Amino acid sequence: MGQKFLLDLLMAGVLLALMAYPLIGELEHEILGVALAILFLIHQIKNFSWYKNSIRGKYTYRRAFLTLINLSLLILMAAQIFSGVLLSKELFVHLNLGLSVSTARLVHLSAAYWLFVLVSVHIGWHWKIIIAFAQKKLELESIPKIFKIAAAIFAAYGLYALINRQFLDYMFLKSEFVFFNFDEPVIFFLGDCAAIMAFFIFIVDFIMTR
């Protein structure tokens, strides 16, 4: 569990950084993209037993939903890798696959935001396990109430950030270009993305406890 936890934490951090694409630079974005692809592959290998067990047993609504999320993440990640290679201006610039770059750009844009949201949902699904692991490592009997309140406020702000950052417009390609404020410190943008992730984690975790 410890290695998996660190791997998943690192994946979430890399994904957050990738959302700030023009604020961190082209080369840095591509390097992080490759890193995420490698981490994702390792994650799949470590959780391969899930795929073997997915064809066994009875499917409840919750199990079907989790399966849908996991398979969607697999498809979205494949789309990101493929479209990212096509759009590369640094690492894979000499690789010509003869496919439409304009289509690849739209796929990369929409898939990136869908991937971010579904990763957040995936984390929310396992949030109780994550919290239990953190409590054990920190030797805490329970999470202090002040932390729970702060997390709830942060998640609530995530709804505002979700709307303000136009996530839904990019997910459904209502806007085909992402608008960034280049005068804004990158830490503010990453903070908003973290809050959006927290919002979806909070919502899924809340539903799971009902």
VOVEX-518073 format. One record per residue (C-alpha): z, x, y; residue in three letters. Coordinates in steps of 0.2 Angstrom, whole numbers, plus 5000, padded with zeros to 4 digits. Last residue first. Layout:
<rec><pz>Z</pz><px>X</px><py>Y</py><type>ALA</type></rec>
...
END
This chain:
<rec><pz>5009</pz><px>4877</px><py>5035</py><type>ARG</type></rec>
<rec><pz>5012</pz><px>4895</px><py>5035</py><type>THR</type></rec>
<rec><pz>4994</pz><px>4900</px><py>5033</py><type>MET</type></rec>
<rec><pz>4989</pz><px>4890</px><py>5048</py><type>ILE</type></rec>
<rec><pz>5001</pz><px>4900</px><py>5059</py><type>PHE</type></rec>
<rec><pz>4995</pz><px>4916</px><py>5052</py><type>ASP</type></rec>
<rec><pz>4977</pz><px>4911</px><py>5056</py><type>VAL</type></rec>
<rec><pz>4981</pz><px>4906</px><py>5074</py><type>ILE</type></rec>
<rec><pz>4992</pz><px>4922</px><py>5077</py><type>PHE</type></rec>
<rec><pz>4979</pz><px>4934</px><py>5069</py><type>ILE</type></rec>
<rec><pz>4965</pz><px>4925</px><py>5080</py><type>PHE</type></rec>
<rec><pz>4975</pz><px>4928</px><py>5096</py><type>PHE</type></rec>
<rec><pz>4980</pz><px>4945</px><py>5091</py><type>ALA</type></rec>
<rec><pz>4962</pz><px>4950</px><py>5090</py><type>MET</type></rec>
<rec><pz>4959</pz><px>4943</px><py>5107</py><type>ILE</type></rec>
<rec><pz>4974</pz><px>4952</px><py>5114</py><type>ALA</type></rec>
<rec><pz>4967</pz><px>4969</px><py>5106</py><type>ALA</type></rec>
<rec><pz>4950</pz><px>4965</px><py>5115</py><type>CYS</type></rec>
<rec><pz>4959</pz><px>4962</px><py>5131</py><type>ASP</type></rec>
<rec><pz>4969</pz><px>4979</px><py>5129</py><type>GLY</type></rec>
<rec><pz>4953</pz><px>4988</px><py>5125</py><type>LEU</type></rec>
<rec><pz>4945</pz><px>4981</px><py>5141</py><type>PHE</type></rec>
<rec><pz>4960</pz><px>4986</px><py>5152</py><type>PHE</type></rec>
<rec><pz>4961</pz><px>5004</px><py>5143</py><type>ILE</type></rec>
<rec><pz>4942</pz><px>5006</px><py>5148</py><type>VAL</type></rec>
<rec><pz>4947</pz><px>5007</px><py>5166</py><type>PRO</type></rec>
<rec><pz>4936</pz><px>4994</px><py>5176</py><type>GLU</type></rec>
<rec><pz>4923</pz><px>5001</px><py>5188</py><type>ASP</type></rec>
<rec><pz>4910</pz><px>5000</px><py>5174</py><type>PHE</type></rec>
<rec><pz>4913</pz><px>4981</px><py>5173</py><type>ASN</type></rec>
<rec><pz>4903</pz><px>4976</px><py>5158</py><type>PHE</type></rec>
<rec><pz>4890</pz><px>4963</px><py>5154</py><type>PHE</type></rec>
<rec><pz>4883</pz><px>4961</px><py>5137</py><type>VAL</type></rec>
<rec><pz>4865</pz><px>4955</px><py>5136</py><type>PHE</type></rec>
<rec><pz>4857</pz><px>4942</px><py>5126</py><type>GLU</type></rec>
<rec><pz>4868</pz><px>4928</px><py>5133</py><type>SER</type></rec>
<rec><pz>4869</pz><px>4912</px><py>5123</py><type>LYS</type></rec>
<rec><pz>4867</pz><px>4923</px><py>5108</py><type>LEU</type></rec>
<rec><pz>4880</pz><px>4913</px><py>5098</py><type>PHE</type></rec>
<rec><pz>4892</pz><px>4927</px><py>5096</py><type>MET</type></rec>
<rec><pz>4888</pz><px>4934</px><py>5113</py><type>TYR</type></rec>
<rec><pz>4892</pz><px>4917</px><py>5122</py><type>ASP</type></rec>
<rec><pz>4907</pz><px>4915</px><py>5111</py><type>LEU</type></rec>
<rec><pz>4914</pz><px>4932</px><py>5117</py><type>PHE</type></rec>
<rec><pz>4912</pz><px>4928</px><py>5135</py><type>GLN</type></rec>
<rec><pz>4925</pz><px>4941</px><py>5141</py><type>ARG</type></rec>
<rec><pz>4934</pz><px>4928</px><py>5151</py><type>ASN</type></rec>
<rec><pz>4934</pz><px>4915</px><py>5137</py><type>ILE</type></rec>
<rec><pz>4941</pz><px>4927</px><py>5124</py><type>LEU</type></rec>
<rec><pz>4952</pz><px>4935</px><py>5137</py><type>ALA</type></rec>
<rec><pz>4960</pz><px>4918</px><py>5141</py><type>TYR</type></rec>
<rec><pz>4963</pz><px>4915</px><py>5122</py><type>LEU</type></rec>
<rec><pz>4970</pz><px>4933</px><py>5120</py><type>GLY</type></rec>
<rec><pz>4983</pz><px>4929</px><py>5134</py><type>TYR</type></rec>
<rec><pz>4991</pz><px>4917</px><py>5121</py><type>ALA</type></rec>
<rec><pz>4991</pz><px>4931</px><py>5108</py><type>ALA</type></rec>
<rec><pz>5000</pz><px>4943</px><py>5121</py><type>PHE</type></rec>
<rec><pz>5013</pz><px>4929</px><py>5124</py><type>ILE</type></rec>
<rec><pz>5016</pz><px>4926</px><py>5105</py><type>ALA</type></rec>
<rec><pz>5018</pz><px>4945</px><py>5103</py><type>ALA</type></rec>
<rec><pz>5030</pz><px>4946</px><py>5117</py><type>ALA</type></rec>
<rec><pz>5040</pz><px>4931</px><py>5109</py><type>ILE</type></rec>
<rec><pz>5040</pz><px>4939</px><py>5092</py><type>LYS</type></rec>
<rec><pz>5045</pz><px>4956</px><py>5099</py><type>PHE</type></rec>
<rec><pz>5060</pz><px>4948</px><py>5108</py><type>ILE</type></rec>
<rec><pz>5065</pz><px>4939</px><py>5092</py><type>LYS</type></rec>
<rec><pz>5068</pz><px>4956</px><py>5083</py><type>PRO</type></rec>
<rec><pz>5058</pz><px>4957</px><py>5067</py><type>ILE</type></rec>
<rec><pz>5069</pz><px>4955</px><py>5052</py><type>SER</type></rec>
<rec><pz>5080</pz><px>4965</px><py>5040</py><type>GLU</type></rec>
<rec><pz>5072</pz><px>4981</px><py>5047</py><type>LEU</type></rec>
<rec><pz>5071</pz><px>4997</px><py>5037</py><type>GLU</type></rec>
<rec><pz>5056</pz><px>5003</px><py>5047</py><type>LEU</type></rec>
<rec><pz>5046</pz><px>5006</px><py>5031</py><type>LYS</type></rec>
<rec><pz>5052</pz><px>4989</px><py>5023</py><type>LYS</type></rec>
<rec><pz>5049</pz><px>4979</px><py>5040</py><type>GLN</type></rec>
<rec><pz>5031</pz><px>4987</px><py>5041</py><type>ALA</type></rec>
<rec><pz>5027</pz><px>4982</px><py>5023</py><type>PHE</type></rec>
<rec><pz>5034</pz><px>4964</px><py>5026</py><type>ALA</type></rec>
<rec><pz>5024</pz><px>4963</px><py>5042</py><type>ILE</type></rec>
<rec><pz>5008</pz><px>4968</px><py>5034</py><type>ILE</type></rec>
<rec><pz>5010</pz><px>4956</px><py>5019</py><type>ILE</type></rec>
<rec><pz>5014</pz><px>4942</px><py>5031</py><type>LYS</type></rec>
<rec><pz>4998</pz><px>4947</px><py>5041</py><type>TRP</type></rec>
<rec><pz>4986</pz><px>4946</px><py>5027</py><type>HIS</type></rec>
<rec><pz>4976</pz><px>4931</px><py>5032</py><type>TRP</type></rec>
<rec><pz>4978</pz><px>4936</px><py>5050</py><type>GLY</type></rec>
<rec><pz>4970</pz><px>4953</px><py>5046</py><type>ILE</type></rec>
<rec><pz>4955</pz><px>4944</px><py>5039</py><type>HIS</type></rec>
<rec><pz>4954</pz><px>4932</px><py>5054</py><type>VAL</type></rec>
<rec><pz>4954</pz><px>4948</px><py>5065</py><type>SER</type></rec>
<rec><pz>4940</pz><px>4955</px><py>5055</py><type>VAL</type></rec>
<rec><pz>4931</pz><px>4939</px><py>5056</py><type>LEU</type></rec>
<rec><pz>4932</pz><px>4940</px><py>5075</py><type>VAL</type></rec>
<rec><pz>4926</pz><px>4958</px><py>5077</py><type>PHE</type></rec>
<rec><pz>4912</pz><px>4955</px><py>5064</py><type>LEU</type></rec>
<rec><pz>4906</pz><px>4940</px><py>5073</py><type>TRP</type></rec>
<rec><pz>4906</pz><px>4950</px><py>5090</py><type>TYR</type></rec>
<rec><pz>4897</pz><px>4965</px><py>5082</py><type>ALA</type></rec>
<rec><pz>4885</pz><px>4953</px><py>5072</py><type>ALA</type></rec>
<rec><pz>4879</pz><px>4945</px><py>5088</py><type>SER</type></rec>
<rec><pz>4875</pz><px>4961</px><py>5097</py><type>LEU</type></rec>
<rec><pz>4868</pz><px>4971</px><py>5082</py><type>HIS</type></rec>
<rec><pz>4857</pz><px>4956</px><py>5077</py><type>VAL</type></rec>
<rec><pz>4850</pz><px>4955</px><py>5095</py><type>LEU</type></rec>
<rec><pz>4847</pz><px>4973</px><py>5096</py><type>ARG</type></rec>
<rec><pz>4838</pz><px>4974</px><py>5079</py><type>ALA</type></rec>
<rec><pz>4827</pz><px>4960</px><py>5085</py><type>THR</type></rec>
<rec><pz>4821</pz><px>4970</px><py>5100</py><type>SER</type></rec>
<rec><pz>4820</pz><px>4986</px><py>5089</py><type>VAL</type></rec>
<rec><pz>4807</pz><px>4978</px><py>5078</py><type>SER</type></rec>
<rec><pz>4805</pz><px>4988</px><py>5062</py><type>LEU</type></rec>
<rec><pz>4794</pz><px>5003</px><py>5058</py><type>GLY</type></rec>
<rec><pz>4808</pz><px>5012</px><py>5049</py><type>LEU</type></rec>
<rec><pz>4808</pz><px>5027</px><py>5060</py><type>ASN</type></rec>
<rec><pz>4822</pz><px>5040</px><py>5058</py><type>LEU</type></rec>
<rec><pz>4820</pz><px>5052</px><py>5072</py><type>HIS</type></rec>
<rec><pz>4834</pz><px>5044</px><py>5083</py><type>VAL</type></rec>
<rec><pz>4846</pz><px>5044</px><py>5069</py><type>PHE</type></rec>
<rec><pz>4861</pz><px>5053</px><py>5077</py><type>LEU</type></rec>
<rec><pz>4857</pz><px>5051</px><py>5096</py><type>GLU</type></rec>
<rec><pz>4847</pz><px>5036</px><py>5102</py><type>LYS</type></rec>
<rec><pz>4851</pz><px>5024</px><py>5087</py><type>SER</type></rec>
<rec><pz>4844</pz><px>5007</px><py>5088</py><type>LEU</type></rec>
<rec><pz>4837</pz><px>5006</px><py>5071</py><type>LEU</type></rec>
<rec><pz>4852</pz><px>5015</px><py>5063</py><type>VAL</type></rec>
<rec><pz>4863</pz><px>5002</px><py>5072</py><type>GLY</type></rec>
<rec><pz>4853</pz><px>4988</px><py>5065</py><type>SER</type></rec>
<rec><pz>4855</pz><px>4993</px><py>5047</py><type>PHE</type></rec>
<rec><pz>4874</pz><px>4998</px><py>5049</py><type>ILE</type></rec>
<rec><pz>4878</pz><px>4982</px><py>5059</py><type>GLN</type></rec>
<rec><pz>4868</pz><px>4971</px><py>5047</py><type>ALA</type></rec>
<rec><pz>4877</pz><px>4979</px><py>5032</py><type>ALA</type></rec>
<rec><pz>4894</pz><px>4976</px><py>5041</py><type>MET</type></rec>
<rec><pz>4889</pz><px>4958</px><py>5044</py><type>LEU</type></rec>
<rec><pz>4885</pz><px>4955</px><py>5026</py><type>ILE</type></rec>
<rec><pz>4901</pz><px>4962</px><py>5019</py><type>LEU</type></rec>
<rec><pz>4911</pz><px>4953</px><py>5033</py><type>LEU</type></rec>
<rec><pz>4903</pz><px>4937</px><py>5027</py><type>SER</type></rec>
<rec><pz>4908</pz><px>4940</px><py>5009</py><type>LEU</type></rec>
<rec><pz>4926</pz><px>4943</px><py>5014</py><type>ASN</type></rec>
<rec><pz>4927</pz><px>4928</px><py>5025</py><type>ILE</type></rec>
<rec><pz>4919</pz><px>4916</px><py>5012</py><type>LEU</type></rec>
<rec><pz>4930</pz><px>4923</px><py>4999</py><type>THR</type></rec>
<rec><pz>4945</pz><px>4920</px><py>5010</py><type>LEU</type></rec>
<rec><pz>4939</pz><px>4902</px><py>5013</py><type>PHE</type></rec>
<rec><pz>4936</pz><px>4899</px><py>4994</py><type>ALA</type></rec>
<rec><pz>4954</pz><px>4905</px><py>4990</py><type>ARG</type></rec>
<rec><pz>4961</pz><px>4894</px><py>5003</py><type>ARG</type></rec>
<rec><pz>4952</pz><px>4879</px><py>4997</py><type>TYR</type></rec>
<rec><pz>4957</pz><px>4882</px><py>4979</py><type>THR</type></rec>
<rec><pz>4946</pz><px>4891</px><py>4967</py><type>TYR</type></rec>
<rec><pz>4952</pz><px>4892</px><py>4949</py><type>LYS</type></rec>
<rec><pz>4952</pz><px>4908</px><py>4939</py><type>GLY</type></rec>
<rec><pz>4939</pz><px>4922</px><py>4937</py><type>ARG</type></rec>
<rec><pz>4923</pz><px>4926</px><py>4947</py><type>ILE</type></rec>
<rec><pz>4933</pz><px>4934</px><py>4961</py><type>SER</type></rec>
<rec><pz>4943</pz><px>4945</px><py>4950</py><type>ASN</type></rec>
<rec><pz>4930</pz><px>4959</px><py>4949</py><type>LYS</type></rec>
<rec><pz>4927</pz><px>4958</px><py>4968</py><type>TYR</type></rec>
<rec><pz>4945</pz><px>4959</px><py>4971</py><type>TRP</type></rec>
<rec><pz>4946</pz><px>4974</px><py>4959</py><type>SER</type></rec>
<rec><pz>4935</pz><px>4983</px><py>4971</py><type>PHE</type></rec>
<rec><pz>4948</pz><px>4984</px><py>4984</py><type>ASN</type></rec>
<rec><pz>4950</pz><px>5003</px><py>4985</py><type>LYS</type></rec>
<rec><pz>4931</pz><px>5005</px><py>4984</py><type>ILE</type></rec>
<rec><pz>4928</pz><px>4992</px><py>4997</py><type>GLN</type></rec>
<rec><pz>4940</pz><px>5000</px><py>5009</py><type>HIS</type></rec>
<rec><pz>4932</pz><px>5017</px><py>5006</py><type>ILE</type></rec>
<rec><pz>4915</pz><px>5009</px><py>5011</py><type>LEU</type></rec>
<rec><pz>4923</pz><px>5001</px><py>5027</py><type>PHE</type></rec>
<rec><pz>4930</pz><px>5018</px><py>5031</py><type>LEU</type></rec>
<rec><pz>4913</pz><px>5026</px><py>5030</py><type>ILE</type></rec>
<rec><pz>4904</pz><px>5012</px><py>5040</py><type>ALA</type></rec>
<rec><pz>4918</pz><px>5014</px><py>5053</py><type>LEU</type></rec>
<rec><pz>4916</pz><px>5032</px><py>5055</py><type>ALA</type></rec>
<rec><pz>4897</pz><px>5030</px><py>5056</py><type>VAL</type></rec>
<rec><pz>4900</pz><px>5018</px><py>5070</py><type>GLY</type></rec>
<rec><pz>4912</pz><px>5029</px><py>5078</py><type>LEU</type></rec>
<rec><pz>4899</pz><px>5043</px><py>5079</py><type>ILE</type></rec>
<rec><pz>4887</pz><px>5031</px><py>5086</py><type>GLU</type></rec>
<rec><pz>4898</pz><px>5025</px><py>5100</py><type>HIS</type></rec>
<rec><pz>4903</pz><px>5043</px><py>5104</py><type>GLU</type></rec>
<rec><pz>4885</pz><px>5047</px><py>5106</py><type>LEU</type></rec>
<rec><pz>4881</pz><px>5032</px><py>5117</py><type>GLU</type></rec>
<rec><pz>4896</pz><px>5034</px><py>5129</py><type>GLY</type></rec>
<rec><pz>4914</pz><px>5027</px><py>5130</py><type>ILE</type></rec>
<rec><pz>4911</pz><px>5013</px><py>5142</py><type>LEU</type></rec>
<rec><pz>4894</pz><px>5008</px><py>5136</py><type>PRO</type></rec>
<rec><pz>4901</pz><px>5003</px><py>5119</py><type>TYR</type></rec>
<rec><pz>4918</pz><px>4996</px><py>5123</py><type>ALA</type></rec>
<rec><pz>4918</pz><px>4986</px><py>5107</py><type>MET</type></rec>
<rec><pz>4917</pz><px>5002</px><py>5096</py><type>LEU</type></rec>
<rec><pz>4934</pz><px>5007</px><py>5102</py><type>ALA</type></rec>
<rec><pz>4942</pz><px>4991</px><py>5095</py><type>LEU</type></rec>
<rec><pz>4932</pz><px>4993</px><py>5079</py><type>LEU</type></rec>
<rec><pz>4939</pz><px>5011</px><py>5077</py><type>VAL</type></rec>
<rec><pz>4957</pz><px>5005</px><py>5080</py><type>GLY</type></rec>
<rec><pz>4955</pz><px>4991</px><py>5067</py><type>ALA</type></rec>
<rec><pz>4948</pz><px>5003</px><py>5054</py><type>MET</type></rec>
<rec><pz>4962</pz><px>5015</px><py>5057</py><type>LEU</type></rec>
<rec><pz>4975</pz><px>5002</px><py>5054</py><type>LEU</type></rec>
<rec><pz>4965</pz><px>4997</px><py>5038</py><type>ASP</type></rec>
<rec><pz>4966</pz><px>5015</px><py>5032</py><type>LEU</type></rec>
<rec><pz>4984</pz><px>5017</px><py>5036</py><type>LEU</type></rec>
<rec><pz>4989</pz><px>5001</px><py>5027</py><type>PHE</type></rec>
<rec><pz>4978</pz><px>5005</px><py>5012</py><type>LYS</type></rec>
<rec><pz>4987</pz><px>5022</px><py>5011</py><type>GLN</type></rec>
<rec><pz>5004</pz><px>5014</px><py>5012</py><type>GLY</type></rec>
<rec><pz>5000</pz><px>5000</px><py>5000</py><type>MET</type></rec>
END
